[in-house]
Amino acid sequence: MKIAYLAARQSVHTVRWVNALAQRGYTIYLITLHDGGEPLDDRIAVFKLPIPAPPGYLLNAPFLKPLLQRLHPDILHVHYASGYGTLGRLSQFQPLLLSVWGSDVFDFPAQSRWHRAWLVKNLQAAKLICSTSQVMAEVTRALLASDAFNPAPRLTVIPFGIDTTVFYPRPELRNPTLFKIGTVKTLAPKYGIDTLIHAFHQVRLKLLTTQPELANQLRLCIAGGGPQRVALQNLVNQLELTTVTELAGELPHSQVPNYLNQLEIYVAASRLESFGVAILEASACGLPVVVSRVGGLPEVVRENVTGLLVEKDNVAQFTQALLTLIQHPRLRHTMGAAGIQWVKQQYDWQKNVTALERIYDLVAMKSG
């Protein structure tokens, strides 16, 4: 089967999907407006459209149409419902699958009535819509319900799972003289890194008065690039955490497992997020997690089993959750072990790829 992917080349999520499918014998064409990204399987053919984003989401249609006619894929799978979704709709190619990612259905339609109507048209162009989480599926269904004149496409949930041959515990990577708390996220406001920094500061102050030796072992480890880097560094300096905080910058995805395995606790203080891949990666490495109760994040945490859920922006709750895990090593171990089993049972990457294959077979059969 030949599958054309219309998606961002630089996204690790795009790369993981197309590589997995190429390894299973599919002919994969990656059509993109973007450069960069993790290594691709040599069998994948990449086609870069000439006009860059964002105008290219509209203006590349005359280039995309003849390319699809020449490649003649069995399915066009479009990732991201706003930008690439627009270009996919304008290509008029069928069968078209559309994967929603998060901000495309959470943020884009909230900008105006026009944005909402535009996004709904993109969604309606699909034969089938894929979501990685139940909460994002519900938001998408609500958007489709606003168009009473057209039948809604079928919608299915396929989680973006974890390769447990890559993400697994490596306790030998931990420094026994340090206690590292951290996160791996883009440094942007919606991911609440500032909340994590404030909570870490409070934890350290409390322990300095009660358990000073433990307090002096604490380290805050933040990996990721993004627009808030300078502001977050300034916050670290202001709270006098410079000597105990690491801003590691953006990591290649291949280095993330080793980074996670240096931590004792993983924190996701997001203000909005559709699905918590990074949380599952941490759980697969045997880390207990402390996570905001927002969006799709509660779906990937078994509360009080694999981690603790707290309210977003609530520094006091994050502080208490961290103190609980820091001061109870047996609880950390139990939650970490439960997280490994949770990921293997519910979010195994190979099972997710198999589920997507079934979708492709179904769509191709109905379109044949």
C-alpha positions as CSV (number, residue, x, y, z in Angstrom):
1,M,0.0,0.0,0.0
2,K,1.2,3.5,-0.8
3,I,0.6,6.2,1.8
4,A,1.3,9.9,1.3
5,Y,1.9,11.8,4.5
6,L,1.3,15.6,4.4
7,A,2.9,16.7,7.6
8,A,5.7,18.7,9.3
9,R,9.1,17.0,8.6
10,Q,10.7,18.4,11.7
11,S,8.2,16.8,14.1
12,V,9.5,13.8,15.9
13,H,5.9,12.5,15.9
14,T,5.8,12.6,12.1
15,V,9.1,10.9,11.8
16,R,8.1,8.1,14.2
17,W,4.9,7.3,12.2
18,V,6.5,7.3,8.8
19,N,9.5,5.3,9.9
20,A,7.4,2.7,11.6
21,L,5.2,2.2,8.5
22,A,8.2,2.1,6.1
23,Q,9.7,-0.6,8.4
24,R,6.5,-2.6,8.0
25,G,6.7,-2.5,4.2
26,Y,4.5,0.4,3.2
27,T,5.6,2.7,0.4
28,I,5.7,6.1,2.2
29,Y,5.8,9.6,0.6
30,L,6.4,12.4,3.0
31,I,5.2,15.7,1.6
32,T,6.1,18.7,3.7
33,L,6.7,22.5,3.9
34,H,9.3,22.1,6.6
35,D,13.0,21.1,6.9
36,G,14.9,19.5,9.7
37,G,14.0,16.7,12.1
38,E,15.1,13.3,13.3
39,P,16.6,10.8,10.8
40,L,14.2,9.2,8.3
41,D,14.2,5.6,7.0
42,D,16.1,5.5,3.7
43,R,13.0,4.0,2.0
44,I,10.9,7.2,2.6
45,A,10.7,9.6,-0.3
46,V,10.5,13.2,0.8
47,F,8.9,16.0,-1.3
48,K,9.4,19.6,-0.2
49,L,6.7,22.0,-1.5
50,P,8.1,25.3,-2.8
51,I,6.2,27.9,-0.8
52,P,7.0,28.0,3.0
53,A,4.4,28.1,5.8
54,P,2.2,29.8,6.6
55,P,1.2,31.1,3.1
56,G,2.2,27.7,1.7
57,Y,-0.8,26.1,3.4
58,L,-2.9,27.9,0.8
59,L,-0.6,28.6,-2.1
60,N,0.9,25.1,-2.5
61,A,-2.3,23.5,-3.6
62,P,-1.4,23.9,-7.4
63,F,1.9,22.1,-6.7
64,L,0.4,19.4,-4.4
65,K,-2.4,18.3,-6.8
66,P,-0.2,17.2,-9.7
67,L,2.3,15.6,-7.3
68,L,-0.5,13.4,-5.8
69,Q,-1.7,12.6,-9.3
70,R,1.9,11.4,-10.2
71,L,2.5,9.5,-6.9
72,H,-1.1,8.1,-6.9
73,P,-1.1,7.0,-3.2
74,D,-3.9,4.8,-1.9
75,I,-4.4,7.2,1.0
76,L,-3.4,10.8,1.9
77,H,-2.8,11.1,5.6
78,V,-2.8,14.7,6.7
79,H,-1.4,15.7,10.2
80,Y,-2.6,18.8,11.9
81,A,-6.1,20.1,11.1
82,S,-5.5,23.8,10.7
83,G,-2.4,24.5,8.4
84,Y,-1.8,21.1,6.7
85,G,-5.5,20.3,7.0
86,T,-6.2,23.3,4.8
87,L,-3.7,22.2,2.2
88,G,-5.1,18.7,2.3
89,R,-8.6,19.9,1.8
90,L,-7.6,22.1,-1.1
91,S,-5.8,19.2,-2.8
92,Q,-9.3,17.6,-3.2
93,F,-7.6,14.2,-2.9
94,Q,-9.6,11.2,-1.5
95,P,-9.4,9.1,0.5
96,L,-8.1,11.7,3.0
97,L,-7.4,10.9,6.7
98,L,-6.8,13.7,9.1
99,S,-5.0,13.5,12.4
100,V,-5.7,16.2,14.9
101,W,-2.8,17.2,17.2
102,G,-4.0,19.6,19.9
103,S,-3.7,23.3,19.4
104,D,-5.3,22.9,15.9
105,V,-8.6,22.0,17.6
106,F,-8.1,23.6,21.0
107,D,-6.6,27.0,20.1
108,F,-7.2,27.7,16.4
109,P,-11.0,27.7,16.3
110,A,-11.1,29.8,19.5
111,Q,-9.5,32.8,17.6
112,S,-12.7,33.8,15.8
113,R,-15.9,32.5,14.3
114,W,-14.1,32.5,10.9
115,H,-11.3,30.4,12.3
116,R,-13.8,27.9,13.7
117,A,-15.7,27.7,10.4
118,W,-12.5,27.2,8.5
119,L,-11.4,24.4,10.7
120,V,-14.7,22.6,10.5
121,K,-14.5,22.7,6.7
122,N,-11.0,21.0,7.0
123,L,-12.4,18.4,9.3
124,Q,-15.4,17.7,7.1
125,A,-13.0,17.0,4.1
126,A,-11.7,13.9,5.8
127,K,-13.1,10.4,5.4
128,L,-11.8,9.6,8.9
129,I,-10.3,11.6,11.7
130,C,-7.7,10.3,14.1
131,S,-7.1,11.6,17.6
132,T,-4.4,10.6,20.1
133,S,-6.7,11.2,23.2
134,Q,-10.3,10.9,24.3
135,V,-10.5,14.5,25.4
136,M,-9.2,15.8,22.0
137,A,-11.7,13.5,20.3
138,E,-14.6,15.0,22.3
139,V,-13.5,18.5,21.4
140,T,-13.3,17.5,17.7
141,R,-16.8,16.0,17.9
142,A,-18.2,19.2,19.3
143,L,-16.7,21.2,16.5
144,L,-18.2,18.8,13.9
145,A,-21.6,19.0,15.7
146,S,-21.6,22.7,15.0
147,D,-22.1,21.9,11.3
148,A,-25.7,20.5,11.2
149,F,-25.8,20.4,7.4
150,N,-23.1,17.8,6.8
151,P,-22.6,14.3,8.2
152,A,-19.6,14.1,10.5
153,P,-16.6,11.9,9.4
154,R,-15.9,8.9,11.5
155,L,-13.5,9.6,14.4
156,T,-11.2,7.1,16.1
157,V,-8.7,7.3,18.9
158,I,-5.2,5.9,18.4
159,P,-2.7,6.9,21.1
160,F,0.8,7.9,20.3
161,G,2.5,5.2,22.2
162,I,5.9,4.5,23.6
163,D,8.7,2.2,22.2
164,T,9.6,0.3,25.4
165,T,12.7,-1.0,23.7
166,V,14.0,2.6,23.8
167,F,12.3,3.9,26.9
168,Y,13.1,1.7,29.8
169,P,14.7,2.0,33.3
170,R,18.5,2.5,33.4
171,P,19.2,3.1,37.1
172,E,22.9,3.1,36.5
173,L,22.6,6.5,34.9
174,R,21.5,8.1,38.1
175,N,24.0,10.0,40.3
176,P,23.4,8.6,43.9
177,T,24.7,11.8,45.4
178,L,22.0,14.0,43.7
179,F,18.2,14.0,43.6
180,K,17.1,15.2,40.2
181,I,13.6,16.5,39.5
182,G,12.9,17.5,35.9
183,T,10.9,17.8,32.7
184,V,11.5,17.5,29.0
185,K,9.2,20.1,27.2
186,T,9.2,23.1,24.9
187,L,9.9,26.2,26.9
188,A,6.6,27.9,26.2
189,P,4.0,29.4,28.5
190,K,1.4,26.7,28.0
191,Y,3.8,24.1,29.5
192,G,4.0,25.8,32.8
193,I,7.8,25.5,33.3
194,D,7.6,28.6,35.5
195,T,5.2,26.7,37.9
196,L,7.7,23.9,38.2
197,I,10.5,26.3,39.0
198,H,8.5,28.0,41.7
199,A,7.4,24.7,43.2
200,F,11.0,23.5,43.2
201,H,12.1,26.7,45.0
202,Q,9.4,26.1,47.6
203,V,10.4,22.5,48.1
204,R,14.0,23.4,48.5
205,L,13.2,26.1,51.1
206,K,11.1,23.8,53.2
207,L,13.7,21.0,53.1
208,L,16.6,23.4,54.0
209,T,14.9,23.9,57.4
210,T,14.0,20.2,58.1
211,Q,16.3,18.0,56.0
212,P,19.2,20.2,54.8
213,E,21.3,17.3,53.6
214,L,18.5,16.2,51.3
215,A,17.8,19.8,50.2
216,N,21.4,20.2,49.1
217,Q,21.1,17.1,46.9
218,L,18.2,18.5,44.9
219,R,18.7,19.5,41.3
220,L,16.2,20.9,38.8
221,C,16.7,19.6,35.3
222,I,14.9,21.2,32.4
223,A,15.4,20.0,28.8
224,G,13.9,21.8,25.9
225,G,14.2,24.9,23.7
226,G,11.6,27.5,23.1
227,P,10.6,31.2,23.3
228,Q,10.6,31.3,27.1
229,R,14.2,30.3,27.6
230,V,15.5,33.8,28.6
231,A,12.5,34.5,30.8
232,L,12.9,31.2,32.6
233,Q,16.6,31.7,33.1
234,N,15.9,35.0,34.6
235,L,13.3,33.4,37.0
236,V,15.9,30.9,38.0
237,N,18.4,33.6,38.7
238,Q,15.8,35.7,40.6
239,L,15.0,32.8,42.9
240,E,18.7,32.1,43.4
241,L,18.5,28.6,41.9
242,T,21.3,29.1,39.4
243,T,23.7,26.6,41.0
244,V,21.1,23.9,41.3
245,T,19.3,24.2,38.0
246,E,20.2,22.9,34.6
247,L,18.6,24.3,31.4
248,A,19.9,21.7,29.0
249,G,18.4,23.1,25.8
250,E,16.7,21.0,23.1
251,L,17.7,17.4,23.0
252,P,17.6,15.0,20.0
253,H,14.9,12.5,20.7
254,S,17.5,9.7,20.8
255,Q,19.0,11.4,23.9
256,V,15.7,11.8,25.8
257,P,15.7,8.3,27.4
258,N,19.2,8.8,28.9
259,Y,18.1,12.2,30.2
260,L,15.0,10.8,31.8
261,N,16.9,8.0,33.5
262,Q,19.0,10.6,35.4
263,L,15.8,11.8,37.2
264,E,14.0,10.7,40.3
265,I,10.7,12.5,39.5
266,Y,9.2,13.8,36.3
267,V,6.9,16.8,36.3
268,A,4.5,18.1,33.7
269,A,3.0,21.4,34.9
270,S,1.2,22.2,31.6
271,R,-1.6,24.6,31.5
272,L,-3.1,22.9,28.4
273,E,-2.0,19.8,26.6
274,S,-4.0,17.3,24.5
275,F,-1.9,14.2,25.1
276,G,1.1,13.4,27.4
277,V,3.6,11.5,25.3
278,A,6.5,12.9,27.5
279,I,4.7,11.7,30.6
280,L,4.4,8.2,29.2
281,E,8.1,8.2,28.2
282,A,8.9,9.1,31.8
283,S,6.6,6.3,33.1
284,A,8.2,3.8,30.8
285,C,11.6,4.7,32.4
286,G,10.1,3.9,35.8
287,L,9.7,7.5,37.0
288,P,6.8,8.6,39.2
289,V,5.1,11.6,37.7
290,V,3.5,14.8,39.0
291,V,1.1,16.2,36.4
292,S,-1.4,19.0,35.9
293,R,-5.1,17.9,35.8
294,V,-5.7,19.5,32.3
295,G,-6.7,18.3,28.8
296,G,-5.6,14.8,28.0
297,L,-3.0,14.5,30.7
298,P,-5.2,12.7,33.2
299,E,-5.7,10.0,30.6
300,V,-2.1,9.0,30.7
301,V,-1.7,8.9,34.5
302,R,-3.3,6.4,36.9
303,E,-3.9,8.8,39.7
304,N,-2.1,7.7,42.9
305,V,-0.9,4.6,41.1
306,T,1.6,5.9,38.5
307,G,1.7,9.5,39.6
308,L,0.0,12.4,41.3
309,L,-2.4,14.8,39.7
310,V,-2.7,18.4,40.8
311,E,-4.4,21.6,39.7
312,K,-2.7,23.7,37.0
313,D,-0.8,26.8,38.2
314,N,-1.2,25.7,41.8
315,V,2.4,26.0,43.1
316,A,1.3,24.9,46.6
317,Q,-0.1,21.6,45.3
318,F,2.9,20.9,43.1
319,T,5.1,21.6,46.1
320,Q,3.2,19.2,48.3
321,A,3.2,16.5,45.7
322,L,6.9,16.8,45.2
323,L,7.6,16.7,48.9
324,T,5.4,13.6,49.2
325,L,7.4,11.7,46.6
326,I,10.8,13.1,47.8
327,Q,10.2,11.9,51.3
328,H,8.7,8.5,50.5
329,P,11.2,6.5,48.4
330,R,9.0,3.3,48.6
331,L,6.1,5.3,47.0
332,R,8.4,6.5,44.3
333,H,9.5,3.0,43.5
334,T,5.9,1.6,43.6
335,M,4.6,4.3,41.3
336,G,7.6,3.9,38.9
337,A,7.0,0.2,38.6
338,A,3.3,0.7,38.0
339,G,4.1,3.2,35.3
340,I,6.2,0.7,33.4
341,Q,3.3,-1.8,33.4
342,W,0.8,0.9,32.5
343,V,2.7,1.9,29.4
344,K,3.2,-1.7,28.3
345,Q,-0.4,-2.6,28.7
346,Q,-2.1,0.6,27.3
347,Y,0.4,2.5,25.2
348,D,2.7,0.0,23.4
349,W,3.9,1.7,20.2
350,Q,3.8,-1.4,18.1
351,K,0.2,-2.0,19.0
352,N,-0.6,1.6,18.0
353,V,1.0,1.1,14.6
354,T,-1.0,-2.1,14.1
355,A,-4.2,-0.2,15.0
356,L,-3.3,2.5,12.4
357,E,-2.7,-0.3,9.8
358,R,-6.2,-1.6,10.4
359,I,-7.6,1.9,9.8
360,Y,-5.7,2.1,6.5
361,D,-7.0,-1.3,5.4
362,L,-10.6,-0.2,6.3
363,V,-10.3,3.1,4.4
364,A,-8.7,1.6,1.4
365,M,-11.3,-1.2,1.2
366,K,-14.2,1.3,1.4
367,S,-12.5,3.5,-1.3
368,G,-11.6,0.7,-3.6
